[in-house]
């Protein structure tokens, strides 16, 4: 089976959650007025947790969709 095409969605959506975390860093340093150790730890802790859940949700959907597509292709492939 094409394992490369099953791994690709995981890499793609890890970059999506990385972008979300990068934007959260931009927001924290440029837009927010937060300061202090407790606020920083709480903000980045919840942001990391949110990005991880975002990664898991998107990767699960993409993995299942690509797995079903690849199985559909291999089932319908005719070898004469």
PyMOL commands that set and color helices and strands:
alter all, ss='L'
color gray80, all
select helices_A, chain A and resi 3-31+37-76
alter helices_A, ss='H'
color red, helices_A
deselect
rebuild
show_as cartoon
